[in-house]
Amino acid sequence: MTVEVGDRLWTLLEGYVSAEGVELDDVVLVGQGKGRVLRVIVDAEDGVALDRIAGLSKGLGPLLDDEDVLSDSYTLEVSSPGLERKLRRPAHYRKSVGREVKVKTSVPIDGERSHRGVLEEADETGFSVQVDGTVRRIAFSDVKSAATVFTWEKAKRKST
């Protein structure tokens, strides 16, 4: 997907989902040819229920077909970020401050390429993770992959 198509797609999708009361979290086009999947990730302050996702999918399908942003065939997949959300944009990191994360870096930071700890803060250039009592500053440009970590023990404590 070219930058121009990506920008046009983001603008189109963001306008629709925000009018429906949810936030456009991410847009990812994966695969090639007839196996392409357009993943539209949406979120809301109180989460996104399955019936809301189904409604968004029904509305987005015809909108995307009418606008013909993607010339080849694709499968539309609308979902929430899930319990262990991938962190791909600075906004994802900012929303996840205080949560446990796992990060893989392309270069060693403090001698390690794998980092698991609590996300302390995030800005436009990078973020800080507390790992075993030490805070590590990681630039976004050094990140290979990052995601939040869901643990049942913490979820149980919050519900009691």
N, CA, C and O of each residue as an XYZ file, in Angstrom:
640
protein
N       0.854     -1.162      0.000
C       0.000      0.000      0.000
C       0.901      1.227      0.000
O       1.795      1.353      0.837
N       0.660      2.121     -0.938
C       1.457      3.344     -1.003
C       1.061      4.289      0.131
O       0.009      4.130      0.751
N       1.905      5.254      0.385
C       1.620      6.235      1.434
C       0.343      6.998      1.092
O      -0.483      7.258      1.967
N       0.184      7.355     -0.179
C      -1.008      8.094     -0.607
C      -2.279      7.281     -0.363
O      -3.262      7.804      0.162
N      -2.258      6.007     -0.743
C      -3.413      5.133     -0.522
C      -3.638      4.955      0.975
O      -4.777      4.988      1.440
N      -2.562      4.766      1.730
C      -2.676      4.608      3.177
C      -3.298      5.824      3.842
O      -4.156      5.685      4.713
N      -2.871      7.020      3.436
C      -3.427      8.258      3.995
C      -4.900      8.412      3.632
O      -5.718      8.791      4.470
N      -5.228      8.116      2.378
C      -6.624      8.223      1.926
C      -7.504      7.221      2.673
O      -8.616      7.542      3.093
N      -6.992      6.021      2.829
C      -7.720      4.970      3.538
C      -7.926      5.357      5.005
O      -9.028      5.216      5.537
N      -6.867      5.845      5.657
C      -6.957      6.253      7.066
C      -8.017      7.347      7.235
O      -8.856      7.267      8.132
N      -7.976      8.356      6.381
C      -8.930      9.464      6.464
C     -10.364      8.970      6.295
O     -11.254      9.366      7.048
N     -10.582      8.113      5.316
C     -11.913      7.562      5.057
C     -12.417      6.750      6.251
O     -13.540      6.944      6.716
N     -11.578      5.842      6.737
C     -11.962      4.977      7.852
C     -12.154      5.767      9.142
O     -13.107      5.532      9.886
N     -11.245      6.702      9.402
C     -11.325      7.491     10.633
C     -12.614      8.308     10.682
O     -13.251      8.404     11.731
N     -12.993      8.891      9.557
C     -14.229      9.662      9.509
C     -15.443      8.810      9.835
O     -16.330      9.232     10.576
N     -15.476      7.613      9.277
C     -16.622      6.728      9.502
C     -16.679      6.227     10.945
O     -17.715      6.337     11.601
N     -15.569      5.676     11.440
C     -15.608      5.070     12.779
C     -15.792      6.123     13.871
O     -16.451      5.852     14.875
N     -15.225      7.317     13.695
C     -15.415      8.351     14.719
C     -16.874      8.804     14.755
O     -17.390      9.127     15.825
N     -17.542      8.831     13.607
C     -18.971      9.162     13.575
C     -19.795      8.089     14.286
O     -20.909      8.351     14.740
N     -19.240      6.883     14.379
C     -19.907      5.774     15.066
C     -19.520      5.706     16.549
O     -19.956      4.807     17.269
N     -18.702      6.661     16.998
C     -18.366      6.747     18.416
C     -17.195      5.894     18.869
O     -17.049      5.630     20.062
N     -16.355      5.457     17.933
C     -15.155      4.707     18.303
C     -13.934      5.364     17.667
O     -14.058      6.232     16.802
N     -12.771      4.941     18.103
C     -11.509      5.510     17.629
C     -10.831      4.530     16.677
O     -10.785      3.328     16.938
N     -10.305      5.054     15.571
C      -9.516      4.224     14.665
C      -8.147      4.048     15.300
O      -7.416      5.018     15.495
N      -7.804      2.814     15.618
C      -6.569      2.520     16.332
C      -5.435      2.157     15.378
O      -4.292      2.561     15.590
N      -5.745      1.401     14.336
C      -4.715      0.984     13.392
C      -5.360      0.444     12.128
O      -6.507     -0.001     12.147
N      -4.617      0.487     11.032
C      -5.032     -0.088      9.755
C      -3.829     -0.825      9.200
O      -2.751     -0.250      9.052
N      -4.019     -2.110      8.893
C      -2.915     -2.926      8.392
C      -3.414     -3.726      7.197
O      -4.465     -4.362      7.266
N      -2.663     -3.694      6.105
C      -2.971     -4.509      4.933
C      -1.905     -5.588      4.845
O      -0.722     -5.287      4.686
N      -2.322     -6.853      4.950
C      -1.373     -7.969      4.922
C      -1.716     -8.910      3.779
O      -2.851     -8.948      3.303
N      -0.715     -9.670      3.347
C      -0.921    -10.650      2.289
C      -0.807    -10.026      0.912
O      -0.555     -8.831      0.759
N      -1.005    -10.894     -0.103
C      -0.900    -10.460     -1.489
C      -2.009    -11.096     -2.306
O      -2.585    -12.111     -1.916
N      -2.299    -10.484     -3.448
C      -3.286    -11.048     -4.361
C      -4.633    -11.238     -3.698
O      -5.103    -10.372     -2.960
N      -5.260    -12.388     -3.968
C      -6.587    -12.674     -3.420
C      -6.544    -12.979     -1.927
O      -7.589    -13.035     -1.278
N      -5.357    -13.174     -1.381
C      -5.220    -13.466      0.038
C      -5.036    -12.230      0.907
O      -4.738    -12.347      2.096
N      -5.211    -11.033      0.320
C      -5.007     -9.806      1.099
C      -6.092     -9.632      2.151
O      -7.265     -9.921      1.914
N      -5.673     -9.153      3.321
C      -6.602     -8.877      4.416
C      -6.373     -7.442      4.878
O      -5.250     -7.052      5.197
N      -7.449     -6.668      4.908
C      -7.399     -5.311      5.437
C      -7.897     -5.377      6.869
O      -9.082     -5.603      7.114
N      -6.982     -5.179      7.820
C      -7.332     -5.222      9.238
C      -7.568     -3.806      9.739
O      -6.678     -2.957      9.693
N      -8.763     -3.572     10.211
C      -9.140     -2.278     10.771
C      -9.327     -2.496     12.269
O     -10.230     -3.219     12.692
N      -8.475     -1.870     13.062
C      -8.507     -2.036     14.513
C      -9.163     -0.793     15.115
O      -8.728      0.332     14.870
N     -10.211     -1.013     15.903
C     -10.939      0.095     16.526
C     -10.928     -0.078     18.041
O     -10.784     -1.189     18.552
N     -11.081      1.034     18.746
C     -11.082      0.982     20.202
C     -11.987      2.087     20.733
O     -12.332      3.025     20.015
N     -12.358      1.962     21.984
C     -13.148      2.979     22.675
C     -12.738      2.955     24.135
O     -12.179      1.969     24.617
N     -13.012      4.024     24.825
C     -12.626      4.144     26.233
C     -13.124      2.965     27.060
O     -12.405      2.457     27.920
N     -14.346      2.535     26.800
C     -14.942      1.429     27.554
C     -14.873      0.096     26.813
O     -15.603     -0.836     27.149
N     -14.006     -0.002     25.811
C     -13.892     -1.222     25.019
C     -14.902     -1.227     23.882
O     -15.738     -0.330     23.775
N     -14.817     -2.242     23.038
C     -15.698     -2.334     21.879
C     -16.364     -3.705     21.888
O     -15.693     -4.731     21.778
N     -17.682     -3.714     22.019
C     -18.442     -4.965     22.056
C     -18.515     -5.591     20.661
O     -18.385     -4.904     19.648
N     -18.723     -6.891     20.633
C     -18.763     -7.639     19.381
C     -19.858     -7.140     18.443
O     -19.638     -7.063     17.235
N     -21.030     -6.800     18.970
C     -22.107     -6.322     18.098
C     -21.755     -4.975     17.464
O     -22.177     -4.681     16.346
N     -20.992     -4.174     18.171
C     -20.540     -2.893     17.613
C     -19.531     -3.121     16.491
O     -19.563     -2.434     15.469
N     -18.641     -4.084     16.685
C     -17.663     -4.430     15.652
C     -18.381     -4.958     14.413
O     -18.028     -4.599     13.289
N     -19.384     -5.808     14.613
C     -20.155     -6.347     13.485
C     -20.843     -5.219     12.721
O     -20.853     -5.220     11.490
N     -21.416     -4.260     13.441
C     -22.064     -3.123     12.795
C     -21.085     -2.276     12.001
O     -21.397     -1.825     10.899
N     -19.904     -2.061     12.559
C     -18.871     -1.303     11.848
C     -18.451     -2.029     10.579
O     -18.278     -1.405      9.531
N     -18.291     -3.327     10.667
C     -17.891     -4.123      9.513
C     -18.931     -4.022      8.396
O     -18.583     -3.865      7.226
N     -20.196     -4.111      8.764
C     -21.280     -4.005      7.770
C     -21.298     -2.632      7.107
O     -21.599     -2.523      5.919
N     -20.984     -1.599      7.855
C     -20.970     -0.255      7.295
C     -19.720      0.058      6.494
O     -19.781      0.755      5.482
N     -18.578     -0.461      6.950
C     -17.310     -0.171      6.270
C     -17.189     -0.885      4.929
O     -16.607     -0.341      3.990
N     -17.729     -2.093      4.831
C     -17.634     -2.857      3.582
C     -18.139     -2.074      2.380
O     -17.387     -1.864      1.428
N     -19.399     -1.635      2.399
C     -19.927     -0.862      1.267
C     -19.197      0.471      1.058
O     -18.990      0.893     -0.080
N     -18.810      1.126      2.146
C     -18.087      2.392      2.033
C     -16.776      2.195      1.273
O     -16.461      2.959      0.361
N     -16.020      1.174      1.653
C     -14.743      0.898      0.984
C     -14.958      0.505     -0.472
O     -14.174      0.884     -1.342
N     -16.019     -0.256     -0.738
C     -16.318     -0.650     -2.120
C     -16.678      0.575     -2.962
O     -16.216      0.705     -4.096
N     -17.496      1.469     -2.416
C     -17.913      2.676     -3.145
C     -16.734      3.595     -3.434
O     -16.635      4.154     -4.526
N     -15.848      3.753     -2.470
C     -14.703      4.657     -2.627
C     -13.583      4.036     -3.456
O     -12.743      4.755     -3.996
N     -13.561      2.713     -3.561
C     -12.581      1.973     -4.371
C     -11.135      2.411     -4.085
O     -10.352      2.645     -5.006
N     -10.801      2.514     -2.801
C      -9.449      2.917     -2.405
C      -8.448      1.811     -2.732
O      -7.338      2.084     -3.188
N      -8.847      0.567     -2.495
C      -7.993     -0.583     -2.807
C      -8.512     -1.223     -4.089
O      -9.640     -1.713     -4.136
N      -7.688     -1.215     -5.118
C      -8.149     -1.675     -6.427
C      -8.335     -3.189     -6.506
O      -9.244     -3.650     -7.196
N      -7.514     -3.965     -5.828
C      -7.621     -5.422     -5.890
C      -8.525     -5.940     -4.782
O      -8.877     -5.204     -3.860
N      -8.895     -7.210     -4.879
C      -9.777     -7.803     -3.872
C      -9.046     -7.963     -2.536
O      -7.819     -8.054     -2.485
N      -9.822     -7.993     -1.476
C      -9.292     -8.145     -0.126
C     -10.419     -8.625      0.770
O     -11.593     -8.560      0.405
N     -10.048     -9.106      1.943
C     -11.019     -9.468      2.969
C     -10.936     -8.414      4.065
O      -9.846     -8.086      4.535
N     -12.081     -7.886      4.470
C     -12.129     -6.879      5.529
C     -12.259     -7.576      6.876
O     -13.113     -8.442      7.062
N     -11.403     -7.186      7.808
C     -11.431     -7.736      9.167
C     -11.437     -6.561     10.141
O     -10.476     -5.793     10.198
N     -12.512     -6.423     10.902
C     -12.626     -5.349     11.891
C     -12.545     -5.981     13.270
O     -13.244     -6.955     13.552
N     -11.689     -5.429     14.138
C     -11.543     -5.998     15.480
C     -11.082     -4.928     16.462
O     -10.761     -3.801     16.083
N     -11.060     -5.313     17.733
C     -10.490     -4.458     18.776
C      -9.013     -4.827     18.909
O      -8.580     -5.830     18.342
N      -8.234     -4.037     19.646
C      -6.817     -4.368     19.808
C      -6.576     -5.673     20.565
O      -5.517     -6.283     20.414
N      -7.527     -6.107     21.367
C      -7.359     -7.345     22.121
C      -6.651     -7.126     23.442
O      -6.251     -6.011     23.778
N      -6.504     -8.217     24.187
C      -5.879     -8.141     25.510
C      -4.389     -7.859     25.423
O      -3.842     -7.126     26.247
N      -3.741     -8.434     24.436
C      -2.306     -8.195     24.236
C      -2.144     -7.438     22.925
O      -1.888     -8.024     21.873
N      -2.297     -6.131     23.016
C      -2.280     -5.296     21.827
C      -0.872     -5.071     21.312
O       0.066     -4.908     22.092
N      -0.728     -5.064     19.997
C       0.546     -4.710     19.381
C       0.720     -3.206     19.496
O      -0.230     -2.440     19.335
N       1.936     -2.803     19.773
C       2.261     -1.385     19.896
C       3.018     -0.983     18.640
O       4.168     -1.378     18.447
N       2.367     -0.193     17.784
C       2.974      0.171     16.505
C       3.156      1.673     16.324
O       4.005      2.103     15.543
N       2.370      2.472     17.034
C       2.431      3.928     16.886
C       2.655      4.564     18.256
O       2.311      3.960     19.272
N       3.226      5.771     18.308
C       3.433      6.428     19.601
C       2.160      6.498     20.451
O       2.228      6.363     21.673
N       1.015      6.706     19.826
C      -0.252      6.776     20.577
C      -0.543      5.462     21.293
O      -1.102      5.469     22.390
N      -0.170      4.330     20.684
C      -0.386      3.030     21.330
C       0.419      2.939     22.625
O      -0.071      2.441     23.639
N       1.647      3.422     22.580
C       2.511      3.390     23.770
C       1.950      4.305     24.857
O       1.903      3.926     26.028
N       1.525      5.507     24.474
C       0.989      6.450     25.464
C      -0.243      5.873     26.157
O      -0.415      6.051     27.363
N      -1.103      5.181     25.404
C      -2.306      4.581     25.988
C      -1.966      3.412     26.908
O      -2.786      3.019     27.738
N      -0.773      2.859     26.768
C      -0.397      1.663     27.529
C       0.527      1.945     28.706
O       1.011      1.010     29.344
N       0.780      3.218     29.006
C       1.630      3.562     30.156
C       1.030      2.933     31.415
O      -0.174      3.013     31.661
N       1.915      2.300     32.208
C       1.486      1.624     33.430
C       1.226      0.138     33.241
O       1.055     -0.594     34.215
N       1.195     -0.307     31.994
C       0.949     -1.725     31.719
C       2.267     -2.459     31.493
O       3.290     -1.851     31.179
N       2.217     -3.770     31.659
C       3.381     -4.594     31.372
C       3.489     -4.773     29.862
O       2.489     -4.997     29.180
N       4.717     -4.671     29.348
C       4.962     -4.810     27.913
C       6.143     -5.738     27.669
O       6.996     -5.934     28.536
N       6.171     -6.301     26.467
C       7.348     -7.044     26.013
C       7.794     -6.392     24.711
O       6.987     -6.118     23.823
N       9.101     -6.151     24.619
C       9.664     -5.411     23.495
C      10.883     -6.158     22.975
O      11.716     -6.619     23.755
N      10.985     -6.275     21.659
C      12.197     -6.806     21.024
C      12.822     -5.661     20.250
O      12.143     -4.955     19.504
N      14.135     -5.483     20.436
C      14.833     -4.395     19.766
C      15.822     -4.933     18.741
O      16.294     -6.066     18.841
N      16.123     -4.097     17.756
C      17.062     -4.478     16.702
C      18.509     -4.323     17.150
O      19.416     -4.897     16.546
N      18.723     -3.553     18.200
C      20.064     -3.361     18.763
C      20.001     -3.643     20.261
O      18.955     -3.451     20.880
N      21.098     -4.093     20.846
C      21.084     -4.325     22.296
C      20.937     -3.011     23.069
O      21.562     -2.004     22.735
N      20.114     -3.044     24.089
C      19.963     -1.918     25.011
C      20.219     -2.489     26.393
O      19.531     -3.410     26.834
N      21.214     -1.936     27.074
C      21.689     -2.501     28.342
C      22.059     -3.971     28.158
O      21.836     -4.797     29.043
N      22.633     -4.286     26.985
C      23.104     -5.640     26.699
C      22.021     -6.633     26.313
O      22.314     -7.816     26.142
N      20.783     -6.190     26.172
C      19.661     -7.098     25.880
C      18.890     -6.641     24.645
O      18.803     -5.449     24.349
N      18.333     -7.623     23.931
C      17.438     -7.320     22.808
C      15.979     -7.602     23.161
O      15.078     -7.158     22.449
N      15.736     -8.325     24.237
C      14.380     -8.601     24.722
C      14.189     -7.892     26.052
O      15.030     -7.989     26.946
N      13.086     -7.186     26.174
C      12.819     -6.378     27.361
C      11.372     -6.617     27.786
O      10.451     -6.487     26.980
N      11.183     -6.961     29.036
C       9.831     -7.151     29.568
C       9.742     -6.421     30.896
O      10.512     -6.684     31.820
N       8.791     -5.503     30.976
C       8.630     -4.727     32.196
C       7.458     -3.785     32.079
O       6.618     -3.931     31.191
N       7.399     -2.818     32.974
C       6.289     -1.867     33.013
C       6.646     -0.635     32.179
O       7.712     -0.043     32.348
N       5.745     -0.264     31.285
C       5.923      0.926     30.461
C       5.734      2.152     31.346
O       4.640      2.403     31.851
N       6.812      2.912     31.527
C       6.808      4.054     32.447
C       6.302      5.337     31.795
O       5.512      6.067     32.394
N       6.751      5.616     30.572
C       6.338      6.832     29.872
C       6.643      6.678     28.391
O       7.446      5.836     27.988
N       5.982      7.517     27.583
C       6.203      7.489     26.136
C       6.023      8.891     25.574
O       5.172      9.655     26.031
N       6.843      9.218     24.568
C       6.712     10.499     23.881
C       6.814     10.241     22.376
O       6.607      9.112     21.932
N       7.122     11.247     21.607
C       7.144     11.087     20.147
C       8.372     10.343     19.621
O       8.349      9.872     18.484
N       9.435     10.221     20.405
C      10.659      9.584     19.914
C      10.918      8.205     20.496
O      11.661      7.412     19.918
N      10.307      7.915     21.640
C      10.554      6.623     22.272
C       9.807      6.489     23.579
O       8.842      7.208     23.841
N      10.270      5.550     24.402
C       9.567      5.242     25.645
C      10.546      4.663     26.652
O      11.675      4.310     26.311
N      10.097      4.571     27.897
C      10.907      4.002     28.973
C      10.173      2.823     29.585
O       8.970      2.878     29.841
N      10.933      1.746     29.814
C      10.387      0.532     30.416
C      11.204      0.218     31.658
O      12.434      0.223     31.616
N      10.518     -0.057     32.769
C      11.217     -0.473     33.978
C      11.337     -1.993     33.952
O      10.342     -2.715     34.015
N      12.590     -2.463     33.857
C      12.884     -3.892     33.803
C      13.722     -4.244     35.024
O      14.847     -3.763     35.164
N      13.190     -5.072     35.900
C      13.915     -5.505     37.102
C      14.517     -4.336     37.876
O      15.671     -4.400     38.298
N      13.740     -3.271     38.063
C      14.192     -2.133     38.854
C      15.034     -1.117     38.109
O      15.389     -0.083     38.675
N      15.367     -1.387     36.848
C      16.159     -0.465     36.044
C      15.296      0.086     34.914
O      14.586     -0.666     34.246
N      15.361      1.399     34.701
C      14.591      2.009     33.619
C      15.441      2.027     32.356
O      16.570      2.518     32.358
N      14.878      1.482     31.273
C      15.560      1.464     29.975
C      14.824      2.388     29.014
O      13.612      2.271     28.830
N      15.557      3.295     28.412
C      15.000      4.199     27.402
C      15.193      3.538     26.045
O      16.307      3.152     25.691
N      14.103      3.405     25.280
C      14.149      2.736     23.980
C      13.569      3.673     22.926
O      12.457      4.179     23.080
N      14.327      3.900     21.855
C      13.848      4.724     20.740
C      12.927      3.880     19.858
O      13.167      2.688     19.668
N      11.881      4.495     19.323
C      10.976      3.766     18.428
C      11.730      3.166     17.247
O      11.378      2.088     16.768
N      12.764      3.858     16.776
C      13.531      3.372     15.627
C      14.283      2.075     15.930
O      14.711      1.387     15.003
N      14.453      1.731     17.202
C      15.150      0.499     17.590
C      14.200     -0.673     17.855
O      14.658     -1.776     18.153
N      12.899     -0.454     17.751
C      11.916     -1.492     18.079
C      11.638     -2.390     16.877
O      11.298     -1.914     15.794
N      11.789     -3.704     17.090
C      11.382     -4.692     16.083
C       9.924     -5.072     16.291
O       9.160     -5.167     15.331
N       9.540     -5.290     17.540
C       8.148     -5.606     17.871
C       7.901     -5.247     19.329
O       8.813     -5.248     20.156
N       6.640     -4.940     19.621
C       6.261     -4.610     20.998
C       4.780     -4.900     21.180
O       3.981     -4.731     20.258
N       4.427     -5.338     22.379
C       3.026     -5.632     22.692
C       2.823     -5.548     24.191
O       3.762     -5.700     24.972
N       1.583     -5.303     24.581
C       1.247     -5.365     25.999
C       1.167     -6.831     26.402
O       0.985     -7.708     25.557
N       1.305     -7.087     27.691
C       1.250     -8.453     28.224
C       0.049     -8.545     29.156
O      -0.084     -7.747     30.084
N      -0.818     -9.509     28.912
C      -1.974     -9.725     29.776
C      -1.644    -10.831     30.765
O      -1.182    -11.902     30.374
N      -1.880    -10.573     32.042
C      -1.677    -11.608     33.055
C      -2.965    -11.775     33.848
O      -3.562    -10.795     34.291
N      -3.388    -13.014     34.022
C      -4.628    -13.315     34.728
C      -4.579    -12.852     36.180
O      -5.593    -12.409     36.719
N      -3.421    -12.948     36.817
C      -3.315    -12.565     38.222
C      -3.674    -11.095     38.422
O      -4.408    -10.755     39.349
N      -3.158    -10.225     37.557
C      -3.458     -8.796     37.672
C      -4.922     -8.529     37.360
O      -5.540     -7.670     37.989
N      -5.481     -9.246     36.407
C      -6.896     -9.067     36.057
C      -7.789     -9.484     37.219
O      -8.805     -8.840     37.482
N      -7.420    -10.555     37.917
C      -8.207    -11.013     39.064
C      -8.175     -9.982     40.184
O      -9.197     -9.723     40.820
N      -6.995     -9.385     40.429
C      -6.863     -8.383     41.492
C      -7.704     -7.148     41.201
O      -8.280     -6.564     42.119
N      -7.782     -6.741     39.935
C      -8.562     -5.561     39.577
C     -10.051     -5.803     39.754
O     -10.795     -4.872     40.063
N     -10.502     -7.051     39.560
C     -11.937     -7.340     39.634
C     -12.420     -7.558     41.065
O     -13.627     -7.575     41.305
N     -11.507     -7.724     42.014
C     -11.924     -7.942     43.414
C     -11.884     -6.697     44.228
O     -12.205     -6.726     45.416
